[in-house]
Amino acid sequence: MPPGVLAALCCPLCQGALTGRGESLACPAGHAFDVAREGYVSLLTGRAPASGGDSADMVRARQEFLEAGHFAPLADRLAALVADVPEPGLVADVGAGTGYYLARVLDAVPGALGLALDVSRYALRRAAKCHDRAGAAGCDAWRGLPLRAGSAGVLVNVFAPRNGPEFRRVLRPDGLLVVVTPTEGHLGELRAALGLVEVDPRKEERLERSLGPDFDLVGDERLDAPLRLSHADVRTVVGMGPSARHVTAGELDRRVAALAEPAQVTAAFRVTVHRPRPRA
């Protein structure tokens, strides 16, 4: 855990500062949290979330698909947005998964530090090694983020839960929040053919409801990326998302075999940029 990242963390139980103590992190009140051998620290408290986040198979598929470069245009756009922020300091990726997007951002902003936050221990094992200027910590965004108030210059949130009040608390007053959500056209060619989970048609409304009280929208753009996917790629992109839990392997193979190869598919993203609203 880079020292600058550790300095931004706080105890999820009492909000005290965390310092290294052997193979764990501890606060002055005596709460201690073990650092896993893979390098991440779990700051989850209480009962683990029911879903447990992405499974090992989902994380493996995500790593394979992203490292093949299929969503590189999105990673490049995120990196460009953060690179325009003067002295971003700490960039925290909430729902970071494997840390792919965070690593691309840190490559583009040499002076920044990174923190990958996720609920899945399988994702954190990979995110902890995504970049030499990044750390990784387990947390449930709905319960709160283990960060000091105003400690982050940038928050990144890609296809992940959004806790508006917490995002506002941990961002600097001049900080930036970048959110990525899928549009209704995202992987549309596959959703119809394979019977995948549909994009929530009220996603934009939900985004406004979750962030509107705490943030002002200062940027809104669509980013479409044409993809040419082999049948193996199609199985991988299905395996990394929620549809992995809804289609049996045998049925998926049957449906994929009926597709043209390569399959012409569209990745369709909405990228929004938000500034914290001044406090009353």
VENZI-V537888 format. One record per pair of residues at least 24 apart in sequence whose C-alpha atoms are under 6 Angstrom apart, sorted by the first residue. I is the first residue (numbers start at 1). J is the second residue. If there is no record, write none. Layout:
i/j
I/J
I/J
This chain:
i/j
1/135
8/147
8/148
8/151
9/146
9/147
9/148
10/146
10/147
10/148
12/146
38/125
39/128
40/128
40/136
40/137
41/137
42/137
42/138
43/138
43/139
44/138
44/139
52/120
53/119
53/120
54/120
56/122
58/239
58/240
59/123
61/236
61/239
61/240
62/240
75/101
79/105
79/108
83/109
88/153
89/153
90/114
90/152
90/153
91/154
91/155
92/155
93/117
93/155
93/156
93/157
94/157
95/160
97/123
98/123
98/126
98/127
99/127
99/130
103/130
103/131
164/210
164/211
168/276
176/274
176/275
177/273
177/274
178/272
178/273
179/271
179/272
180/270
180/271
181/269
181/270
182/269
183/268
183/269
185/268
186/267
186/268
187/265
187/266
187/267
189/265
194/255
196/243
197/243
214/277
215/274
215/275
215/276
215/277
216/274
216/275
216/277
217/274
218/273
218/274
219/272
219/273
220/271
220/272
221/270
221/271
222/269
222/270
223/268
223/269
224/267
224/268
225/266
225/267
226/266
227/264
227/265
227/266
228/262
228/263
228/264
229/262
229/263
230/261
230/262
